[in-house]
Amino acid sequence: MMRCSQCHGPAHTRSSCEMSITTKERYYQCQNINCGHTFVCHETFIRSISVPHNINHVQAHPTVTESQCVLPM
Ligand SMILES: [Zn+2]
């Protein structure tokens, strides 16, 4: 949620598009019915707080539906 730069009311995301791995563009619409301002913002990665390390990579489990799971007896 962003605040509208015109009336300072809440504005909600209407759509978004990934511009790069670190930047997303969002279209916002002000929720104040007397304003209705629509605008564009960029959401950008700034810095890491903690970075994972010493990871032992594994294969993800194959996707199965519940009916395909074998239950232990
Ligand atoms: Zn507004």
PDB file of the backbone (N, CA, C, O) and the ligand in Angstrom, with CONECT records:
HET     ZN  A 101       1
ATOM      1  N   MET A   1       0.850  -1.178   0.000  1.00  0.00           N
ATOM      2  CA  MET A   1       0.000   0.000   0.000  1.00  0.00           C
ATOM      3  C   MET A   1       0.893   1.238   0.000  1.00  0.00           C
ATOM      4  O   MET A   1       1.867   1.321   0.748  1.00  0.00           O
ATOM      5  N   MET A   2       0.549   2.170  -0.831  1.00  0.00           N
ATOM      6  CA  MET A   2       1.232   3.468  -0.877  1.00  0.00           C
ATOM      7  C   MET A   2       0.217   4.520  -0.458  1.00  0.00           C
ATOM      8  O   MET A   2      -0.987   4.266  -0.442  1.00  0.00           O
ATOM      9  N   ARG A   3       0.707   5.681  -0.125  1.00  0.00           N
ATOM     10  CA  ARG A   3      -0.191   6.809   0.140  1.00  0.00           C
ATOM     11  C   ARG A   3      -0.179   7.710  -1.084  1.00  0.00           C
ATOM     12  O   ARG A   3       0.858   7.935  -1.709  1.00  0.00           O
ATOM     13  N   CYS A   4      -1.346   8.211  -1.401  1.00  0.00           N
ATOM     14  CA  CYS A   4      -1.520   9.081  -2.558  1.00  0.00           C
ATOM     15  C   CYS A   4      -0.752  10.388  -2.347  1.00  0.00           C
ATOM     16  O   CYS A   4      -0.840  11.006  -1.286  1.00  0.00           O
ATOM     17  N   SER A   5      -0.003  10.797  -3.363  1.00  0.00           N
ATOM     18  CA  SER A   5       0.773  12.040  -3.258  1.00  0.00           C
ATOM     19  C   SER A   5      -0.116  13.276  -3.353  1.00  0.00           C
ATOM     20  O   SER A   5       0.337  14.377  -3.040  1.00  0.00           O
ATOM     21  N   GLN A   6      -1.386  13.120  -3.782  1.00  0.00           N
ATOM     22  CA  GLN A   6      -2.294  14.262  -3.934  1.00  0.00           C
ATOM     23  C   GLN A   6      -3.109  14.513  -2.665  1.00  0.00           C
ATOM     24  O   GLN A   6      -3.196  15.647  -2.192  1.00  0.00           O
ATOM     25  N   CYS A   7      -3.713  13.439  -2.110  1.00  0.00           N
ATOM     26  CA  CYS A   7      -4.599  13.607  -0.948  1.00  0.00           C
ATOM     27  C   CYS A   7      -4.076  12.887   0.294  1.00  0.00           C
ATOM     28  O   CYS A   7      -4.656  13.026   1.371  1.00  0.00           O
ATOM     29  N   HIS A   8      -2.993  12.122   0.166  1.00  0.00           N
ATOM     30  CA  HIS A   8      -2.360  11.368   1.248  1.00  0.00           C
ATOM     31  C   HIS A   8      -3.216  10.204   1.735  1.00  0.00           C
ATOM     32  O   HIS A   8      -2.922   9.625   2.781  1.00  0.00           O
ATOM     33  N   GLY A   9      -4.258   9.854   1.007  1.00  0.00           N
ATOM     34  CA  GLY A   9      -5.089   8.699   1.341  1.00  0.00           C
ATOM     35  C   GLY A   9      -4.418   7.417   0.875  1.00  0.00           C
ATOM     36  O   GLY A   9      -3.407   7.452   0.173  1.00  0.00           O
ATOM     37  N   PRO A  10      -4.995   6.271   1.276  1.00  0.00           N
ATOM     38  CA  PRO A  10      -4.416   4.987   0.863  1.00  0.00           C
ATOM     39  C   PRO A  10      -4.640   4.728  -0.625  1.00  0.00           C
ATOM     40  O   PRO A  10      -5.703   5.024  -1.170  1.00  0.00           O
ATOM     41  N   ALA A  11      -3.620   4.171  -1.266  1.00  0.00           N
ATOM     42  CA  ALA A  11      -3.722   3.785  -2.673  1.00  0.00           C
ATOM     43  C   ALA A  11      -3.366   2.315  -2.774  1.00  0.00           C
ATOM     44  O   ALA A  11      -2.409   1.861  -2.147  1.00  0.00           O
ATOM     45  N   HIS A  12      -4.122   1.572  -3.551  1.00  0.00           N
ATOM     46  CA  HIS A  12      -3.890   0.136  -3.699  1.00  0.00           C
ATOM     47  C   HIS A  12      -3.320  -0.181  -5.075  1.00  0.00           C
ATOM     48  O   HIS A  12      -3.581   0.520  -6.052  1.00  0.00           O
ATOM     49  N   THR A  13      -2.524  -1.267  -5.126  1.00  0.00           N
ATOM     50  CA  THR A  13      -1.954  -1.746  -6.384  1.00  0.00           C
ATOM     51  C   THR A  13      -3.067  -2.283  -7.280  1.00  0.00           C
ATOM     52  O   THR A  13      -3.893  -3.076  -6.828  1.00  0.00           O
ATOM     53  N   ARG A  14      -3.099  -1.870  -8.519  1.00  0.00           N
ATOM     54  CA  ARG A  14      -4.068  -2.388  -9.493  1.00  0.00           C
ATOM     55  C   ARG A  14      -3.428  -3.422 -10.401  1.00  0.00           C
ATOM     56  O   ARG A  14      -4.086  -4.367 -10.836  1.00  0.00           O
ATOM     57  N   SER A  15      -2.128  -3.241 -10.691  1.00  0.00           N
ATOM     58  CA  SER A  15      -1.385  -4.245 -11.450  1.00  0.00           C
ATOM     59  C   SER A  15       0.104  -3.996 -11.242  1.00  0.00           C
ATOM     60  O   SER A  15       0.509  -2.922 -10.799  1.00  0.00           O
ATOM     61  N   SER A  16       0.917  -5.008 -11.568  1.00  0.00           N
ATOM     62  CA  SER A  16       2.359  -4.858 -11.421  1.00  0.00           C
ATOM     63  C   SER A  16       3.060  -5.660 -12.503  1.00  0.00           C
ATOM     64  O   SER A  16       2.500  -6.592 -13.080  1.00  0.00           O
ATOM     65  N   CYS A  17       4.314  -5.264 -12.764  1.00  0.00           N
ATOM     66  CA  CYS A  17       5.104  -5.911 -13.805  1.00  0.00           C
ATOM     67  C   CYS A  17       6.558  -5.951 -13.338  1.00  0.00           C
ATOM     68  O   CYS A  17       7.096  -4.937 -12.894  1.00  0.00           O
ATOM     69  N   GLU A  18       7.195  -7.122 -13.437  1.00  0.00           N
ATOM     70  CA  GLU A  18       8.587  -7.256 -13.037  1.00  0.00           C
ATOM     71  C   GLU A  18       9.474  -6.680 -14.138  1.00  0.00           C
ATOM     72  O   GLU A  18       9.533  -7.226 -15.240  1.00  0.00           O
ATOM     73  N   MET A  19      10.164  -5.576 -13.841  1.00  0.00           N
ATOM     74  CA  MET A  19      11.035  -4.931 -14.819  1.00  0.00           C
ATOM     75  C   MET A  19      12.393  -5.626 -14.893  1.00  0.00           C
ATOM     76  O   MET A  19      12.995  -5.723 -15.962  1.00  0.00           O
ATOM     77  N   SER A  20      12.872  -6.113 -13.725  1.00  0.00           N
ATOM     78  CA  SER A  20      14.126  -6.860 -13.629  1.00  0.00           C
ATOM     79  C   SER A  20      14.039  -7.668 -12.352  1.00  0.00           C
ATOM     80  O   SER A  20      13.034  -7.602 -11.644  1.00  0.00           O
ATOM     81  N   ILE A  21      15.092  -8.439 -12.042  1.00  0.00           N
ATOM     82  CA  ILE A  21      15.092  -9.253 -10.823  1.00  0.00           C
ATOM     83  C   ILE A  21      15.074  -8.378  -9.576  1.00  0.00           C
ATOM     84  O   ILE A  21      14.712  -8.853  -8.500  1.00  0.00           O
ATOM     85  N   THR A  22      15.456  -7.110  -9.701  1.00  0.00           N
ATOM     86  CA  THR A  22      15.515  -6.221  -8.534  1.00  0.00           C
ATOM     87  C   THR A  22      14.503  -5.083  -8.576  1.00  0.00           C
ATOM     88  O   THR A  22      14.432  -4.304  -7.626  1.00  0.00           O
ATOM     89  N   THR A  23      13.719  -4.960  -9.645  1.00  0.00           N
ATOM     90  CA  THR A  23      12.780  -3.842  -9.749  1.00  0.00           C
ATOM     91  C   THR A  23      11.425  -4.293 -10.277  1.00  0.00           C
ATOM     92  O   THR A  23      11.324  -5.024 -11.262  1.00  0.00           O
ATOM     93  N   LYS A  24      10.387  -3.827  -9.584  1.00  0.00           N
ATOM     94  CA  LYS A  24       9.015  -4.091 -10.004  1.00  0.00           C
ATOM     95  C   LYS A  24       8.290  -2.766 -10.185  1.00  0.00           C
ATOM     96  O   LYS A  24       8.422  -1.862  -9.359  1.00  0.00           O
ATOM     97  N   GLU A  25       7.525  -2.650 -11.264  1.00  0.00           N
ATOM     98  CA  GLU A  25       6.722  -1.448 -11.504  1.00  0.00           C
ATOM     99  C   GLU A  25       5.282  -1.752 -11.094  1.00  0.00           C
ATOM    100  O   GLU A  25       4.733  -2.787 -11.471  1.00  0.00           O
ATOM    101  N   ARG A  26       4.670  -0.852 -10.322  1.00  0.00           N
ATOM    102  CA  ARG A  26       3.290  -1.048  -9.857  1.00  0.00           C
ATOM    103  C   ARG A  26       2.420   0.124 -10.293  1.00  0.00           C
ATOM    104  O   ARG A  26       2.849   1.277 -10.250  1.00  0.00           O
ATOM    105  N   TYR A  27       1.202  -0.179 -10.710  1.00  0.00           N
ATOM    106  CA  TYR A  27       0.197   0.842 -10.989  1.00  0.00           C
ATOM    107  C   TYR A  27      -0.705   0.938  -9.766  1.00  0.00           C
ATOM    108  O   TYR A  27      -1.255  -0.065  -9.313  1.00  0.00           O
ATOM    109  N   TYR A  28      -0.852   2.131  -9.240  1.00  0.00           N
ATOM    110  CA  TYR A  28      -1.658   2.358  -8.037  1.00  0.00           C
ATOM    111  C   TYR A  28      -2.889   3.185  -8.357  1.00  0.00           C
ATOM    112  O   TYR A  28      -2.910   3.959  -9.314  1.00  0.00           O
ATOM    113  N   GLN A  29      -3.927   3.002  -7.524  1.00  0.00           N
ATOM    114  CA  GLN A  29      -5.137   3.813  -7.624  1.00  0.00           C
ATOM    115  C   GLN A  29      -5.520   4.259  -6.216  1.00  0.00           C
ATOM    116  O   GLN A  29      -5.664   3.434  -5.313  1.00  0.00           O
ATOM    117  N   CYS A  30      -5.684   5.569  -6.035  1.00  0.00           N
ATOM    118  CA  CYS A  30      -6.096   6.132  -4.752  1.00  0.00           C
ATOM    119  C   CYS A  30      -7.501   5.642  -4.417  1.00  0.00           C
ATOM    120  O   CYS A  30      -8.377   5.601  -5.281  1.00  0.00           O
ATOM    121  N   GLN A  31      -7.710   5.267  -3.137  1.00  0.00           N
ATOM    122  CA  GLN A  31      -9.001   4.728  -2.704  1.00  0.00           C
ATOM    123  C   GLN A  31      -9.981   5.826  -2.280  1.00  0.00           C
ATOM    124  O   GLN A  31     -11.155   5.545  -2.036  1.00  0.00           O
ATOM    125  N   ASN A  32      -9.515   7.059  -2.192  1.00  0.00           N
ATOM    126  CA  ASN A  32     -10.377   8.199  -1.861  1.00  0.00           C
ATOM    127  C   ASN A  32     -11.252   8.507  -3.086  1.00  0.00           C
ATOM    128  O   ASN A  32     -10.735   8.892  -4.135  1.00  0.00           O
ATOM    129  N   ILE A  33     -12.575   8.339  -2.953  1.00  0.00           N
ATOM    130  CA  ILE A  33     -13.456   8.524  -4.115  1.00  0.00           C
ATOM    131  C   ILE A  33     -13.489   9.964  -4.597  1.00  0.00           C
ATOM    132  O   ILE A  33     -13.887  10.219  -5.733  1.00  0.00           O
ATOM    133  N   ASN A  34     -13.079  10.916  -3.759  1.00  0.00           N
ATOM    134  CA  ASN A  34     -13.028  12.312  -4.179  1.00  0.00           C
ATOM    135  C   ASN A  34     -11.711  12.668  -4.862  1.00  0.00           C
ATOM    136  O   ASN A  34     -11.521  13.804  -5.298  1.00  0.00           O
ATOM    137  N   CYS A  35     -10.803  11.696  -4.955  1.00  0.00           N
ATOM    138  CA  CYS A  35      -9.504  11.925  -5.583  1.00  0.00           C
ATOM    139  C   CYS A  35      -9.363  11.013  -6.803  1.00  0.00           C
ATOM    140  O   CYS A  35      -9.427  11.468  -7.945  1.00  0.00           O
ATOM    141  N   GLY A  36      -9.170   9.715  -6.539  1.00  0.00           N
ATOM    142  CA  GLY A  36      -9.058   8.753  -7.634  1.00  0.00           C
ATOM    143  C   GLY A  36      -7.768   8.842  -8.430  1.00  0.00           C
ATOM    144  O   GLY A  36      -7.697   8.345  -9.554  1.00  0.00           O
ATOM    145  N   HIS A  37      -6.751   9.469  -7.860  1.00  0.00           N
ATOM    146  CA  HIS A  37      -5.450   9.600  -8.517  1.00  0.00           C
ATOM    147  C   HIS A  37      -4.900   8.218  -8.880  1.00  0.00           C
ATOM    148  O   HIS A  37      -4.920   7.312  -8.046  1.00  0.00           O
ATOM    149  N   THR A  38      -4.415   8.045 -10.097  1.00  0.00           N
ATOM    150  CA  THR A  38      -3.719   6.827 -10.508  1.00  0.00           C
ATOM    151  C   THR A  38      -2.287   7.210 -10.834  1.00  0.00           C
ATOM    152  O   THR A  38      -2.029   8.248 -11.442  1.00  0.00           O
ATOM    153  N   PHE A  39      -1.352   6.346 -10.416  1.00  0.00           N
ATOM    154  CA  PHE A  39       0.061   6.675 -10.588  1.00  0.00           C
ATOM    155  C   PHE A  39       0.910   5.414 -10.652  1.00  0.00           C
ATOM    156  O   PHE A  39       0.432   4.310 -10.392  1.00  0.00           O
ATOM    157  N   VAL A  40       2.171   5.598 -11.001  1.00  0.00           N
ATOM    158  CA  VAL A  40       3.112   4.490 -11.202  1.00  0.00           C
ATOM    159  C   VAL A  40       4.258   4.633 -10.209  1.00  0.00           C
ATOM    160  O   VAL A  40       4.770   5.734 -10.006  1.00  0.00           O
ATOM    161  N   CYS A  41       4.666   3.520  -9.587  1.00  0.00           N
ATOM    162  CA  CYS A  41       5.807   3.505  -8.670  1.00  0.00           C
ATOM    163  C   CYS A  41       6.735   2.358  -9.040  1.00  0.00           C
ATOM    164  O   CYS A  41       6.315   1.364  -9.633  1.00  0.00           O
ATOM    165  N   HIS A  42       8.006   2.513  -8.677  1.00  0.00           N
ATOM    166  CA  HIS A  42       8.976   1.438  -8.814  1.00  0.00           C
ATOM    167  C   HIS A  42       9.350   0.942  -7.433  1.00  0.00           C
ATOM    168  O   HIS A  42       9.632   1.732  -6.532  1.00  0.00           O
ATOM    169  N   GLU A  43       9.350  -0.376  -7.272  1.00  0.00           N
ATOM    170  CA  GLU A  43       9.777  -1.021  -6.034  1.00  0.00           C
ATOM    171  C   GLU A  43      11.124  -1.676  -6.343  1.00  0.00           C
ATOM    172  O   GLU A  43      11.206  -2.554  -7.201  1.00  0.00           O
ATOM    173  N   THR A  44      12.183  -1.249  -5.643  1.00  0.00           N
ATOM    174  CA  THR A  44      13.536  -1.671  -5.987  1.00  0.00           C
ATOM    175  C   THR A  44      14.262  -2.268  -4.791  1.00  0.00           C
ATOM    176  O   THR A  44      14.207  -1.731  -3.685  1.00  0.00           O
ATOM    177  N   PHE A  45      14.943  -3.383  -5.026  1.00  0.00           N
ATOM    178  CA  PHE A  45      15.789  -4.006  -4.014  1.00  0.00           C
ATOM    179  C   PHE A  45      16.918  -3.028  -3.667  1.00  0.00           C
ATOM    180  O   PHE A  45      17.539  -2.449  -4.559  1.00  0.00           O
ATOM    181  N   ILE A  46      17.179  -2.849  -2.374  1.00  0.00           N
ATOM    182  CA  ILE A  46      18.220  -1.917  -1.936  1.00  0.00           C
ATOM    183  C   ILE A  46      19.456  -2.662  -1.434  1.00  0.00           C
ATOM    184  O   ILE A  46      20.552  -2.467  -1.958  1.00  0.00           O
ATOM    185  N   ARG A  47      19.283  -3.518  -0.417  1.00  0.00           N
ATOM    186  CA  ARG A  47      20.426  -4.253   0.145  1.00  0.00           C
ATOM    187  C   ARG A  47      19.906  -5.467   0.905  1.00  0.00           C
ATOM    188  O   ARG A  47      18.730  -5.538   1.262  1.00  0.00           O
ATOM    189  N   SER A  48      20.800  -6.415   1.143  1.00  0.00           N
ATOM    190  CA  SER A  48      20.460  -7.609   1.915  1.00  0.00           C
ATOM    191  C   SER A  48      20.698  -7.345   3.391  1.00  0.00           C
ATOM    192  O   SER A  48      21.592  -6.586   3.763  1.00  0.00           O
ATOM    193  N   ILE A  49      19.896  -7.973   4.220  1.00  0.00           N
ATOM    194  CA  ILE A  49      20.096  -7.931   5.668  1.00  0.00           C
ATOM    195  C   ILE A  49      20.862  -9.180   6.090  1.00  0.00           C
ATOM    196  O   ILE A  49      21.784  -9.108   6.902  1.00  0.00           O
ATOM    197  N   SER A  50      20.474 -10.323   5.533  1.00  0.00           N
ATOM    198  CA  SER A  50      21.140 -11.584   5.810  1.00  0.00           C
ATOM    199  C   SER A  50      21.144 -12.393   4.520  1.00  0.00           C
ATOM    200  O   SER A  50      20.125 -12.472   3.834  1.00  0.00           O
ATOM    201  N   VAL A  51      22.282 -12.992   4.187  1.00  0.00           N
ATOM    202  CA  VAL A  51      22.396 -13.781   2.962  1.00  0.00           C
ATOM    203  C   VAL A  51      22.623 -15.234   3.354  1.00  0.00           C
ATOM    204  O   VAL A  51      23.520 -15.512   4.151  1.00  0.00           O
ATOM    205  N   PRO A  52      21.829 -16.187   2.813  1.00  0.00           N
ATOM    206  CA  PRO A  52      22.038 -17.594   3.157  1.00  0.00           C
ATOM    207  C   PRO A  52      23.395 -18.079   2.657  1.00  0.00           C
ATOM    208  O   PRO A  52      23.875 -17.646   1.609  1.00  0.00           O
ATOM    209  N   HIS A  53      24.011 -18.990   3.427  1.00  0.00           N
ATOM    210  CA  HIS A  53      25.311 -19.531   3.048  1.00  0.00           C
ATOM    211  C   HIS A  53      25.379 -21.002   3.463  1.00  0.00           C
ATOM    212  O   HIS A  53      24.548 -21.470   4.241  1.00  0.00           O
ATOM    213  N   ASN A  54      26.362 -21.722   2.946  1.00  0.00           N
ATOM    214  CA  ASN A  54      26.558 -23.144   3.234  1.00  0.00           C
ATOM    215  C   ASN A  54      25.288 -23.957   3.000  1.00  0.00           C
ATOM    216  O   ASN A  54      24.883 -24.744   3.856  1.00  0.00           O
ATOM    217  N   ILE A  55      24.667 -23.769   1.850  1.00  0.00           N
ATOM    218  CA  ILE A  55      23.447 -24.486   1.521  1.00  0.00           C
ATOM    219  C   ILE A  55      23.801 -25.759   0.771  1.00  0.00           C
ATOM    220  O   ILE A  55      24.570 -25.724  -0.189  1.00  0.00           O
ATOM    221  N   ASN A  56      23.237 -26.895   1.210  1.00  0.00           N
ATOM    222  CA  ASN A  56      23.364 -28.155   0.493  1.00  0.00           C
ATOM    223  C   ASN A  56      22.158 -28.283  -0.424  1.00  0.00           C
ATOM    224  O   ASN A  56      21.058 -28.594   0.035  1.00  0.00           O
ATOM    225  N   HIS A  57      22.354 -28.047  -1.704  1.00  0.00           N
ATOM    226  CA  HIS A  57      21.237 -28.071  -2.640  1.00  0.00           C
ATOM    227  C   HIS A  57      20.657 -29.469  -2.777  1.00  0.00           C
ATOM    228  O   HIS A  57      21.399 -30.451  -2.811  1.00  0.00           O
ATOM    229  N   VAL A  58      19.345 -29.563  -2.855  1.00  0.00           N
ATOM    230  CA  VAL A  58      18.641 -30.820  -3.074  1.00  0.00           C
ATOM    231  C   VAL A  58      17.609 -30.611  -4.167  1.00  0.00           C
ATOM    232  O   VAL A  58      17.230 -29.478  -4.465  1.00  0.00           O
ATOM    233  N   GLN A  59      17.156 -31.707  -4.763  1.00  0.00           N
ATOM    234  CA  GLN A  59      16.091 -31.656  -5.759  1.00  0.00           C
ATOM    235  C   GLN A  59      14.765 -31.470  -5.033  1.00  0.00           C
ATOM    236  O   GLN A  59      14.521 -32.102  -4.005  1.00  0.00           O
ATOM    237  N   ALA A  60      13.915 -30.608  -5.565  1.00  0.00           N
ATOM    238  CA  ALA A  60      12.584 -30.455  -4.994  1.00  0.00           C
ATOM    239  C   ALA A  60      11.788 -31.723  -5.240  1.00  0.00           C
ATOM    240  O   ALA A  60      11.993 -32.394  -6.251  1.00  0.00           O
ATOM    241  N   HIS A  61      10.872 -32.066  -4.321  1.00  0.00           N
ATOM    242  CA  HIS A  61      10.012 -33.230  -4.514  1.00  0.00           C
ATOM    243  C   HIS A  61       9.128 -33.006  -5.726  1.00  0.00           C
ATOM    244  O   HIS A  61       8.693 -31.881  -5.972  1.00  0.00           O
ATOM    245  N   PRO A  62       8.856 -34.057  -6.489  1.00  0.00           N
ATOM    246  CA  PRO A  62       7.955 -33.896  -7.634  1.00  0.00           C
ATOM    247  C   PRO A  62       6.564 -33.535  -7.144  1.00  0.00           C
ATOM    248  O   PRO A  62       6.127 -33.987  -6.085  1.00  0.00           O
ATOM    249  N   THR A  63       5.884 -32.729  -7.914  1.00  0.00           N
ATOM    250  CA  THR A  63       4.524 -32.337  -7.551  1.00  0.00           C
ATOM    251  C   THR A  63       3.574 -33.499  -7.796  1.00  0.00           C
ATOM    252  O   THR A  63       3.503 -34.030  -8.904  1.00  0.00           O
ATOM    253  N   VAL A  64       2.847 -33.890  -6.760  1.00  0.00           N
ATOM    254  CA  VAL A  64       1.856 -34.963  -6.882  1.00  0.00           C
ATOM    255  C   VAL A  64       0.561 -34.483  -6.242  1.00  0.00           C
ATOM    256  O   VAL A  64       0.572 -33.644  -5.342  1.00  0.00           O
ATOM    257  N   THR A  65      -0.536 -35.018  -6.712  1.00  0.00           N
ATOM    258  CA  THR A  65      -1.811 -34.686  -6.089  1.00  0.00           C
ATOM    259  C   THR A  65      -1.985 -35.558  -4.860  1.00  0.00           C
ATOM    260  O   THR A  65      -1.304 -36.575  -4.722  1.00  0.00           O
ATOM    261  N   GLU A  66      -2.876 -35.182  -3.978  1.00  0.00           N
ATOM    262  CA  GLU A  66      -3.085 -35.908  -2.732  1.00  0.00           C
ATOM    263  C   GLU A  66      -3.456 -37.371  -2.979  1.00  0.00           C
ATOM    264  O   GLU A  66      -3.040 -38.247  -2.220  1.00  0.00           O
ATOM    265  N   SER A  67      -4.227 -37.645  -4.024  1.00  0.00           N
ATOM    266  CA  SER A  67      -4.673 -39.017  -4.297  1.00  0.00           C
ATOM    267  C   SER A  67      -3.499 -39.900  -4.745  1.00  0.00           C
ATOM    268  O   SER A  67      -3.605 -41.126  -4.691  1.00  0.00           O
ATOM    269  N   GLN A  68      -2.387 -39.306  -5.184  1.00  0.00           N
ATOM    270  CA  GLN A  68      -1.242 -40.095  -5.614  1.00  0.00           C
ATOM    271  C   GLN A  68      -0.287 -40.409  -4.468  1.00  0.00           C
ATOM    272  O   GLN A  68       0.626 -41.217  -4.644  1.00  0.00           O
ATOM    273  N   CYS A  69      -0.468 -39.802  -3.312  1.00  0.00           N
ATOM    274  CA  CYS A  69       0.417 -40.037  -2.171  1.00  0.00           C
ATOM    275  C   CYS A  69       0.146 -41.414  -1.578  1.00  0.00           C
ATOM    276  O   CYS A  69      -1.004 -41.839  -1.467  1.00  0.00           O
ATOM    277  N   VAL A  70       1.212 -42.103  -1.201  1.00  0.00           N
ATOM    278  CA  VAL A  70       1.085 -43.404  -0.560  1.00  0.00           C
ATOM    279  C   VAL A  70       1.196 -43.194   0.931  1.00  0.00           C
ATOM    280  O   VAL A  70       2.215 -42.699   1.413  1.00  0.00           O
ATOM    281  N   LEU A  71       0.165 -43.562   1.672  1.00  0.00           N
ATOM    282  CA  LEU A  71       0.168 -43.394   3.113  1.00  0.00           C
ATOM    283  C   LEU A  71       0.813 -44.597   3.788  1.00  0.00           C
ATOM    284  O   LEU A  71       0.585 -45.724   3.348  1.00  0.00           O
ATOM    285  N   PRO A  72       1.616 -44.406   4.846  1.00  0.00           N
ATOM    286  CA  PRO A  72       2.227 -45.543   5.548  1.00  0.00           C
ATOM    287  C   PRO A  72       1.158 -46.381   6.249  1.00  0.00           C
ATOM    288  O   PRO A  72       0.163 -45.840   6.731  1.00  0.00           O
ATOM    289  N   MET A  73       1.361 -47.705   6.307  1.00  0.00           N
ATOM    290  CA  MET A  73       0.411 -48.619   6.958  1.00  0.00           C
ATOM    291  C   MET A  73       0.771 -48.807   8.410  1.00  0.00           C
ATOM    292  O   MET A  73       0.088 -49.541   9.124  1.00  0.00           O
TER     293      MET A  73
HETATM  294 ZN    ZN A 101      -5.688  10.585  -3.564  1.00  0.00          ZN2+
END
